Amino acid sequence: MQNHAKTSGILSIVSGVFGLLEMIMLIVFTFFFRTLIGLDPVSAEMEAQVLGMVIWIYVGAGIFSGILGVIGIIGGVYALKRRYWGWALTAAIAGTLNFFPTGIPAIIFAAMGKTEFETPPESTEASPV
């Protein structure tokens, strides 16, 4: 039995954790940056505008990275359970955007392990004949 799905899941989870750590780091960095910088009264208004824009860019990038991290972790768990190949592949792609060294192998292993995944259960509703 091959373990491509399991390997892909582990790599996706690692990428997802790196994405969450990146989110925390970027958000904490912006708050420290905001409190440590001193504004000169002469150019305070312009510096405040630039600082505000930089802070929103970093917070936005952190939130985006966190969302990709959560997707990576959820898809990695599905890959470990060998369920929902689409989620596993999505997690591997999201992991590539978070942490490239584990994301690319996760995509490769997810693609190689497609046959290891079970198909989701069919709907229990009776089909009209």
LODO-412668 format. One record per residue: residue number from 1; z, x, y of N, C-alpha, C in turn. Coordinates in nm, 4 decimals, always signed. Each point is the difference from the previous one (the first is absolute). Layout:
NODE:NUM:Z:X:Y:Z:X:Y:Z:X:Y
...
% end
This chain:
NODE:1:+0.0000:+0.0833:-0.1176:+0.0000:-0.0833:+0.1176:+0.0000:+0.0882:+0.1244
NODE:2:-0.0885:-0.0318:+0.0898:-0.0101:+0.0785:+0.1230:+0.0995:-0.0520:+0.1029
NODE:3:+0.0398:+0.0863:+0.0901:+0.0976:-0.0358:+0.1013:-0.0571:+0.0110:+0.1411
NODE:4:-0.1264:-0.0330:+0.0165:-0.0594:+0.0092:+0.1328:+0.0653:-0.0984:+0.0972
NODE:5:+0.0288:-0.1202:-0.0464:+0.0614:-0.1010:+0.0865:+0.1400:+0.0443:+0.0429
NODE:6:+0.0744:+0.0557:-0.0929:+0.1358:+0.0455:+0.0320:-0.0045:+0.1134:+0.1013
NODE:7:-0.0893:+0.0936:-0.0193:-0.0135:+0.1116:+0.0929:-0.0415:-0.0490:+0.1382
NODE:8:-0.0944:-0.0922:+0.0033:-0.0436:-0.0579:+0.1272:+0.1153:-0.0712:+0.0696
NODE:9:+0.0803:-0.0730:-0.0757:+0.1134:-0.0702:+0.0573:+0.1023:+0.0936:+0.0600
NODE:10:+0.0307:+0.1074:-0.0711:+0.0975:+0.0970:+0.0508:-0.0514:+0.0656:+0.1274
NODE:11:-0.1265:+0.0400:-0.0002:-0.0569:+0.0631:+0.1193:-0.0060:-0.0972:+0.1179
NODE:12:-0.0291:-0.1270:-0.0258:-0.0029:-0.1001:+0.1067:+0.1388:-0.0233:+0.0573
NODE:13:+0.1002:-0.0028:-0.0859:+0.1370:-0.0179:+0.0480:+0.0440:+0.1199:+0.0838
NODE:14:-0.0352:+0.1197:-0.0435:+0.0335:+0.1196:+0.0782:-0.0673:-0.0062:+0.1369
NODE:15:-0.1264:-0.0397:+0.0037:-0.0702:-0.0136:+0.1279:+0.0644:-0.1070:+0.0862
NODE:16:+0.0422:-0.1098:-0.0619:+0.0655:-0.1065:+0.0741:+0.1320:+0.0439:+0.0604
NODE:17:+0.0756:+0.0782:-0.0744:+0.1266:+0.0512:+0.0524:-0.0260:+0.0941:+0.1175
NODE:18:-0.1036:+0.0831:-0.0105:-0.0350:+0.0865:+0.1122:-0.0412:-0.0821:+0.1216
NODE:19:-0.0674:-0.1119:-0.0227:-0.0366:-0.0873:+0.1111:+0.1212:-0.0598:+0.0687
NODE:20:+0.0986:-0.0421:-0.0778:+0.1224:-0.0540:+0.0592:+0.0774:+0.1083:+0.0749
NODE:21:+0.0036:+0.1203:-0.0563:+0.0667:+0.1109:+0.0692:-0.0724:+0.0346:+0.1301
NODE:22:-0.1318:-0.0065:-0.0026:-0.0778:+0.0254:+0.1210:+0.0303:-0.1056:+0.1065
NODE:23:+0.0128:-0.1249:-0.0409:+0.0334:-0.1069:+0.0933:+0.1355:+0.0275:+0.0655
NODE:24:+0.0984:+0.0319:-0.0812:+0.1338:+0.0273:+0.0527:-0.0036:+0.1190:+0.0948
NODE:25:-0.0712:+0.1053:-0.0397:-0.0076:+0.1190:+0.0830:-0.0664:-0.0294:+0.1341
NODE:26:-0.1086:-0.0734:+0.0010:-0.0693:-0.0289:+0.1253:+0.0824:-0.0886:+0.0922
NODE:27:+0.0661:-0.0989:-0.0552:+0.0796:-0.0893:+0.0840:+0.1232:+0.0727:+0.0547
NODE:28:+0.0671:+0.0773:-0.0829:+0.1157:+0.0758:+0.0478:-0.0438:+0.1029:+0.1039
NODE:29:-0.1129:+0.0650:-0.0236:-0.0519:+0.0987:+0.0948:-0.0249:-0.0637:+0.1364
NODE:30:-0.0553:-0.1188:+0.0024:-0.0285:-0.0637:+0.1287:+0.1283:-0.0316:+0.0762
NODE:31:+0.1039:-0.0442:-0.0702:+0.1249:-0.0291:+0.0690:+0.0668:+0.1273:+0.0519
NODE:32:-0.0036:+0.1074:-0.0793:+0.0550:+0.1269:+0.0480:-0.0814:+0.0530:+0.1173
NODE:33:-0.1304:-0.0128:-0.0096:-0.0884:+0.0473:+0.1062:+0.0277:-0.0764:+0.1287
NODE:34:+0.0206:-0.1279:-0.0125:+0.0255:-0.0825:+0.1189:+0.1334:+0.0358:+0.0648
NODE:35:+0.1003:+0.0299:-0.0790:+0.1309:+0.0297:+0.0573:+0.0117:+0.1444:+0.0496
NODE:36:-0.0753:+0.0916:-0.0576:+0.0123:+0.1397:+0.0381:-0.0822:+0.0379:+0.1223
NODE:37:-0.1067:-0.0725:+0.0268:-0.0871:+0.0386:+0.1105:+0.0627:-0.0459:+0.1318
NODE:38:-0.0019:+0.0863:+0.0960:+0.0510:-0.0349:+0.1325:-0.1175:-0.0262:+0.0926
NODE:39:+0.0081:-0.1064:+0.0763:-0.1094:-0.0343:+0.0896:+0.0303:+0.0517:+0.1418
NODE:40:-0.0953:+0.0709:+0.0577:+0.0097:+0.0473:+0.1372:-0.0232:-0.1183:+0.0940
NODE:41:+0.0853:-0.0195:+0.1007:-0.0154:-0.1180:+0.0865:-0.1337:-0.0060:+0.0727
NODE:42:-0.0649:+0.1146:+0.0242:-0.1264:-0.0003:+0.0731:-0.1105:-0.0650:-0.0817
NODE:43:-0.0099:+0.0354:-0.1261:-0.1079:-0.0530:-0.0842:+0.0546:-0.0867:-0.1127
NODE:44:+0.1135:-0.0610:+0.0230:+0.0665:-0.0757:-0.1054:-0.0822:-0.1194:-0.0470
NODE:45:-0.0675:-0.0675:+0.0926:-0.0746:-0.1200:-0.0395:-0.1166:+0.0341:-0.0929
NODE:46:-0.0757:+0.1027:+0.0344:-0.1137:+0.0377:-0.0838:+0.0472:+0.0544:-0.1345
NODE:47:+0.1041:+0.0813:+0.0015:+0.0521:+0.0542:-0.1249:+0.0573:-0.1110:-0.0870
NODE:48:+0.0618:-0.0985:+0.0599:+0.0550:-0.1117:-0.0767:-0.1110:-0.0798:-0.0669
NODE:49:-0.1126:-0.0178:+0.0702:-0.1120:-0.0720:-0.0600:-0.0594:+0.0771:-0.1167
NODE:50:-0.0184:+0.1289:+0.0182:-0.0546:+0.0840:-0.1072:+0.0972:+0.0044:-0.1172
NODE:51:+0.1270:+0.0169:+0.0299:+0.1011:+0.0036:-0.1053:+0.0040:-0.1319:-0.0768
NODE:52:-0.0079:-0.1107:+0.0725:-0.0010:-0.1304:-0.0668:-0.1199:-0.0155:-0.0924
NODE:53:-0.1163:+0.0470:+0.0443:-0.1202:-0.0095:-0.0829:+0.0139:+0.0880:-0.1249
NODE:54:+0.0516:+0.1204:+0.0170:+0.0179:+0.0908:-0.1137:+0.0985:-0.0599:-0.1005
NODE:55:+0.1065:-0.0578:+0.0523:+0.1000:-0.0598:-0.0893:-0.0610:-0.1131:-0.0806
NODE:56:-0.0775:-0.0875:+0.0626:-0.0608:-0.1111:-0.0734:-0.1013:+0.0490:-0.1033
NODE:57:-0.0701:+0.1092:+0.0309:-0.0949:+0.0557:-0.0974:+0.0758:+0.0521:-0.1221
NODE:58:+0.1086:+0.0729:+0.0231:+0.0771:+0.0537:-0.1123:+0.0682:-0.1102:-0.0810
NODE:59:+0.0544:-0.0992:+0.0677:+0.0631:-0.1109:-0.0720:-0.1057:-0.0770:-0.0798
NODE:60:-0.1165:-0.0225:+0.0591:-0.1085:-0.0685:-0.0715:-0.0459:+0.0774:-0.1224
NODE:61:-0.0140:+0.1312:+0.0154:-0.0395:+0.0826:-0.1145:+0.1081:-0.0012:-0.1079
NODE:62:+0.1253:-0.0011:+0.0423:+0.1094:-0.0053:-0.0966:+0.0020:-0.1314:-0.0769
NODE:63:-0.0197:-0.1109:+0.0701:-0.0018:-0.1304:-0.0666:-0.1185:-0.0091:-0.0954
NODE:64:-0.1172:+0.0494:+0.0422:-0.1174:-0.0002:-0.0866:+0.0260:+0.0827:-0.1259
NODE:65:+0.0606:+0.1153:+0.0174:+0.0326:+0.0852:-0.1146:+0.1011:-0.0674:-0.0914
NODE:66:+0.0961:-0.0702:+0.0581:+0.0993:-0.0720:-0.0806:-0.0626:-0.1125:-0.0809
NODE:67:-0.0925:-0.0728:+0.0604:-0.0692:-0.1076:-0.0727:-0.0792:+0.0576:-0.1165
NODE:68:-0.0701:+0.1097:+0.0245:-0.0736:+0.0651:-0.1094:+0.0951:+0.0511:-0.1073
NODE:69:+0.1175:+0.0457:+0.0409:+0.0994:+0.0468:-0.0961:+0.0500:-0.1122:-0.0892
NODE:70:+0.0262:-0.1156:+0.0590:+0.0452:-0.1150:-0.0792:-0.1099:-0.0443:-0.0967
NODE:71:-0.1238:-0.0025:+0.0470:-0.1124:-0.0348:-0.0884:-0.0090:+0.1003:-0.1148
NODE:72:+0.0186:+0.1286:+0.0322:-0.0052:+0.1032:-0.1037:+0.1087:-0.0166:-0.1039
NODE:73:+0.1197:-0.0343:+0.0427:+0.1098:-0.0171:-0.0945:-0.0215:-0.1240:-0.0872
NODE:74:-0.0394:-0.1108:+0.0612:-0.0236:-0.1223:-0.0773:-0.1130:+0.0201:-0.1007
NODE:75:-0.1099:+0.0578:+0.0444:-0.1113:+0.0252:-0.0909:+0.0340:+0.1013:-0.1076
NODE:76:+0.0834:+0.0994:+0.0348:+0.0436:+0.0978:-0.0995:+0.0844:-0.0638:-0.1091
NODE:77:+0.0848:-0.0950:+0.0381:+0.0796:-0.0714:-0.1004:-0.0910:-0.0819:-0.0906
NODE:78:-0.1001:-0.0661:+0.0588:-0.0959:-0.0742:-0.0829:-0.0760:+0.0933:-0.0940
NODE:79:-0.0320:+0.1192:+0.0474:-0.0705:+0.0953:-0.0862:+0.0898:+0.0461:-0.1147
NODE:80:+0.1287:+0.0202:+0.0278:+0.0915:+0.0397:-0.1074:+0.0133:-0.1107:-0.1046
NODE:81:-0.0072:-0.1248:+0.0447:+0.0071:-0.1131:-0.0928:-0.1357:-0.0322:-0.0629
NODE:82:-0.1034:+0.0696:+0.0446:-0.1377:-0.0216:-0.0472:-0.0459:-0.1442:+0.0237
NODE:83:+0.0262:-0.0486:+0.1191:-0.0405:-0.1339:+0.0402:-0.0764:+0.0122:+0.1317
NODE:84:-0.0933:-0.0871:+0.0235:-0.0717:-0.0112:+0.1272:-0.0617:+0.1324:+0.0443
NODE:85:-0.1100:+0.0343:-0.0605:-0.0682:+0.1254:+0.0302:-0.0411:+0.0077:+0.1475
NODE:86:-0.0356:-0.1127:+0.0584:-0.0394:-0.0009:+0.1408:+0.1124:+0.0473:+0.0915
NODE:87:+0.1221:-0.0452:-0.0281:+0.1149:+0.0456:+0.0778:+0.0226:+0.1493:-0.0194
NODE:88:-0.0166:+0.0464:-0.1215:+0.0210:+0.1423:-0.0280:-0.1016:+0.0858:+0.0749
NODE:89:-0.1250:-0.0446:+0.0028:-0.1025:+0.0750:+0.0716:+0.0237:-0.0061:+0.1508
NODE:90:+0.0412:-0.1158:+0.0500:+0.0319:-0.0133:+0.1421:+0.1153:+0.0925:+0.0382
NODE:91:+0.0998:+0.0087:-0.0860:+0.1136:+0.0890:+0.0254:-0.0445:+0.1457:+0.0032
NODE:92:-0.0903:+0.0363:-0.0883:-0.0481:+0.1380:-0.0027:-0.0783:+0.0333:+0.1268
NODE:93:-0.0795:-0.0956:+0.0476:-0.0754:+0.0227:+0.1234:+0.0959:+0.0082:+0.1194
NODE:94:+0.0990:-0.0887:+0.0043:+0.1003:+0.0058:+0.1068:+0.0773:+0.1309:-0.0069
NODE:95:+0.0256:+0.0468:-0.1208:+0.0695:+0.1274:-0.0169:-0.0803:+0.1176:+0.0517
NODE:96:-0.1314:-0.0098:-0.0078:-0.0850:+0.1056:+0.0537:+0.0152:+0.0097:+0.1510
NODE:97:+0.0132:-0.1147:+0.0649:+0.0176:+0.0007:+0.1453:+0.1384:+0.0522:+0.0391
NODE:98:+0.0981:-0.0150:-0.0870:+0.1353:+0.0474:+0.0290:+0.0180:+0.1471:-0.0345
NODE:99:-0.0329:+0.0362:-0.1225:+0.0232:+0.1366:-0.0461:-0.1169:+0.0404:-0.0893
NODE:100:-0.0947:+0.0696:+0.0574:-0.1270:+0.0333:-0.0641:+0.0140:+0.0706:-0.1348
NODE:101:+0.0905:+0.0993:-0.0152:+0.0063:+0.0725:-0.1274:+0.0373:-0.0857:-0.1209
NODE:102:+0.0718:-0.1084:+0.0183:+0.0289:-0.0868:-0.1144:-0.0883:-0.1233:-0.0018
NODE:103:-0.0614:-0.0332:+0.1125:-0.0835:-0.1189:+0.0073:-0.1317:+0.0139:-0.0749
NODE:104:-0.0661:+0.1124:+0.0158:-0.1287:+0.0206:-0.0677:+0.0156:+0.0000:-0.1519
NODE:105:+0.0961:+0.0744:-0.0568:+0.0170:-0.0100:-0.1456:+0.0386:-0.1408:-0.0450
NODE:106:+0.0741:-0.0736:+0.0835:+0.0367:-0.1376:-0.0358:-0.1239:-0.0870:-0.0112
NODE:107:-0.0957:+0.0173:+0.0907:-0.1254:-0.0765:-0.0079:-0.0745:+0.0353:-0.1277
NODE:108:-0.0079:+0.1281:-0.0299:-0.0729:+0.0443:-0.1196:+0.0651:-0.0560:-0.1257
NODE:109:+0.1316:+0.0103:-0.0095:+0.0690:-0.0506:-0.1188:-0.0068:-0.1519:-0.0092
NODE:110:+0.0032:-0.0688:+0.1135:-0.0119:-0.1466:-0.0032:-0.1384:-0.0410:-0.0493
NODE:111:-0.1021:+0.0707:+0.0442:-0.1358:-0.0318:-0.0449:-0.0177:+0.0326:-0.1487
NODE:112:+0.0566:+0.1120:-0.0441:-0.0126:+0.0375:-0.1411:+0.0810:-0.0925:-0.0904
NODE:113:+0.1071:-0.0586:+0.0518:+0.0874:-0.0826:-0.0817:-0.0263:-0.1490:+0.0106
NODE:114:-0.1139:-0.0397:+0.0513:-0.0292:-0.1431:+0.0170:+0.0101:-0.0761:-0.1311
NODE:115:-0.0396:+0.0605:-0.1072:+0.0031:-0.0694:-0.1294:+0.1422:-0.0180:-0.0531
NODE:116:+0.0962:+0.0722:+0.0542:+0.1386:-0.0117:-0.0457:+0.0709:-0.1229:+0.0582
NODE:117:-0.0574:-0.0593:+0.1022:+0.0652:-0.1114:+0.0674:-0.0275:-0.1302:-0.0731
NODE:118:+0.1038:-0.0836:-0.0061:-0.0141:-0.1319:-0.0601:-0.0619:-0.0943:+0.1022
NODE:119:-0.0670:-0.0996:-0.0501:-0.0528:-0.0996:+0.0920:+0.1126:-0.0968:+0.0346
NODE:120:+0.0045:-0.0481:+0.1244:+0.1053:-0.0952:+0.0367:-0.0142:-0.1303:-0.0782
NODE:121:+0.1103:-0.0676:-0.0237:-0.0070:-0.1241:-0.0779:-0.0832:-0.1052:+0.0732
NODE:122:-0.0730:-0.0749:-0.0789:-0.0837:-0.1068:+0.0569:+0.0870:-0.1138:+0.0478
NODE:123:-0.0568:-0.0805:+0.0849:+0.0715:-0.1160:+0.0513:+0.0284:-0.0971:-0.1143
NODE:124:+0.1151:-0.0684:+0.0056:+0.0379:-0.0925:-0.1061:-0.0578:-0.1387:+0.0185
NODE:125:-0.0714:-0.0214:+0.1113:-0.0600:-0.1312:+0.0240:-0.1161:-0.0217:-0.0974
NODE:126:-0.0141:-0.1239:-0.0408:-0.1115:-0.0345:-0.0891:-0.1294:-0.0029:+0.0794
NODE:127:-0.1022:+0.0589:-0.0559:-0.1280:+0.0017:+0.0702:-0.0786:-0.1272:-0.0334
NODE:128:-0.0670:-0.0552:+0.0991:-0.0789:-0.1222:-0.0273:-0.1207:+0.0336:-0.0853
NODE:129:-0.0259:-0.0817:-0.0987:-0.1128:+0.0244:-0.0897:-0.1089:-0.0995:+0.0234
% end
